Amino acid sequence: MERLIGTLQRECLDYHYEPMNVGELREVVNSWLDKYHFYRPQEALNFLTPAEFSAILGFSIPKAGVS
């Protein structure tokens, strides 16, 4: 979890210098999370995306912002 939070901070939040309200921040973070889970292969997961790896285990990761 700490690694995910650190990566979110470095790759997403550190690049948004302008003030944002809660709704704007939610959109930025949700967009980043979708890219992280569905499009970005992870070396620790044998170069699968987290979504692909979780599907092998029999569960799915919901899209961010979708209830």
N, C-alpha and C positions, 0 to 999 in steps of 0.2 A: 504494500500500500504506500509506503514511504517513497518508493521509487516512482510510482505512478504520480503521486502528488508533486514530487520534484520535477518530473518531466513536464507535467501540466504547467507548472510555474515557469520553467525555462523556455518551453516551446510555444506557449500560448499567452499566458498572462503578462510576461515580461515585455511583450511586443505591443501591448495596448496601453499607451500612455495617457490617452484622453480619458476624462472621467466618463463613467458609464453608470446608468441606473441598473437596477437588479434585472430587469427584463433583457437589456442589452448584454449584460454579463452572462446571463443564462444562455442566450443564443450563441455567444462566442464559445463558451465552454462546451455546450452540447455539440456544436459543429466539430470542435477539436476531438471530443470523445468518440464521435462517429468515425472520424478518420482513423483514430487510434485503434478502435476495436474492429473495424470492418475493412480497412484498406492498408494497414501498416503491418507487414510481417515482423515477427519477433524472433530473434535468434534463439532465445530460451525456449521457444515453442517449436523448434525445428523449422523455422522460417514460415510458419503458418500465422495467419492473423488470429487474434484472440477469439474472434467469432468462429473461424474454422476449427480451431482447437476445441472450443467448447462444444461444437456440434459433434465432434468425434466422441466426446464424453457423454453425449446425449441430452444436452440442454442448450438453450440459446441465450444470447445477450440481446436484450431489447434495444431498439434504437433510442438514442437520447431524446428526451422531450416527448416521447410517445407513451401515453398511459395505457 
